[in-house]
Amino acid sequence: MFPLFATAATDLPPKSGSNLTFNSSSGLLTATLLAGNLTGDVTGDVTGNVSGTAATVTTAAQSNITSLGTLTTLTVDDITINGSTISDGADLLIDAEGDISLDANGANVIFKDDGTSILDISNSSTDAVLTVSTQDKDLIIKGDDGGAAITALTIDMSDAGKLLPNNGMDLNGKELILDADADTSITADTDDQIHVKIANADHLQISGSGGNTVFKPMTNNKNIVIQQFDGNELVQFSDGNFSSFTRAALHPEATLTDASTISWNALTQPVAKVTLGDNRTLGAASGGITGQFVSILIIQDGTGSRTVTFNGAYEFAADAAPTLTTTASKGDLFVFRYNGAKWLEVGRNLALTLS
């Protein structure tokens, strides 16, 4: 078909109700869409303004576009609306500067592959439900390398949201790493416990009881063992109702401050020493727990001949306080057991050479 030419000096106005315009400069007869919605089937290339906004329909076959609304640009290539299939190998690209919404108007949004439903998005009460539509199939989130792994997954729970896998979470041998700018918390309800399982066997239960935190082994006739990194065992809490320390259990020696009255905290300084700089008084040890054993090493300074007056809380054999060694730099060692009221002397070792 050849274009129509005219010799008029100016464009001819279109006939009323027509969409044809004769362009005197180019000599071409062109079609211009009138303002309003584009309806009906489009079988060729159509370019024009609809409702005052630009729209382009390119090589559309059997398309039925009922309304373009206020879209800035619409490009359709080998696609039909209302039930027809996109051409093989063609992509459907939806691109907008604002949000993109799929509104099922109360129904579900369903994603299909070759006619088979694979993913279903629905609304249950106030919850958003994502359902794998094919039985015995998994939902896999892949990283950008195509591997079946979650390389970066952010779940915004700022609006009191919850992640609730009904049947647990199987990571298929991968690590679960919890990392946050704040603390990482694992929370159970007030009447529930946290269980640690290995090879699907219940090993450890963490619970609360009367405000206490309880660690309980869940395998009968087995012990709780604490090891160092190299595998050396430090302590074993036996199922036989006792604890076994396989490495030394000790309280580091604390140095008390020399003063006219020497203060001693038996709770934080159960193994203590003090070097006398003059004649002193040993105050009653604070923080004692009934049944507790403590010890104190009293050392003469380089001058020697220092004396100690013991507080009445200390009870000695035959109800008589000991006389200290007077030799310079020698030490006297005392061991006491607390009965809830007094520190009862268990033993003493005097005139010890310390170096």
QUIHUKA-V395743 format. One line per field, one symbol per residue. ss: DSSP state (@ for helix, = for strand, . for the rest). psi: psi as a letter, one per 30 degrees, with the letter a starting at -180 (. if undefined). burial: b if it has 9 or more other C-alpha atoms within 8 Angstrom, else e. Layout:
ss: ???
psi: ???
burial: ???
This chain:
ss: ...........=.......====....====.........==...=====..=====.....==............................................=====..=========..======.............................................................=====..=========..======......====.....======...====........==.....==..=.....======...===...=......========.......===...==.@@@..........=========....===========..
psi: kllkllgkflkkklkkflgkkkjfefgkjlkkklkakjllkkfakkkakkhglkkkjkhkkhkjjfkfbgkekkkkjhkklhflkkkkfkkjkjklfalkkjjghfaljkkljhfkkfkkklkjcgkkkjkjfkkglljkjllfgfkiljejkkjjgfhhlkjijegajjghflkjjkklealkkjkllfgllkkjkkhgkkekkklkjhflkkjkkgkkgllkkkllegfkkelkjkfghlkkjflkjlkkkkjlkklejkkkjfefhfjllkkkfaklkjlkklgkkkfkkllkjkkkafeagklkkklffkklkghkklklkfkkglkkkkklkkgfeljkkelljlhkkf.
burial: eeeebeeeeebbebeeeebbbbbbeebbbeebeeeebbeeebbebeebbbbebbbbbbbbbbbbbeebeebeebebbbbbeeeeebeeeeeeeeeeeeeeeeeeeeebbbebeeeebbbbbbbeeeeebeebeeeeeeeeebbeeeeeeeeeeeeeeeeeeeeeeeeeeeeeeeeeeeeeeeeeeeeeeeeebbbebeeeebbbbbbbeeeeebeebeeeeebebebeeeeebbbbbbbeeeeebeeeeeeeebebebeebbbbbbbebbbbbbbbeebbbbbbbeebbeebbbbbbbbbbeebbbbbebbebbbbeeeeeeeebbbbbbbbbbbbbbbeebbbbeebebbbeee
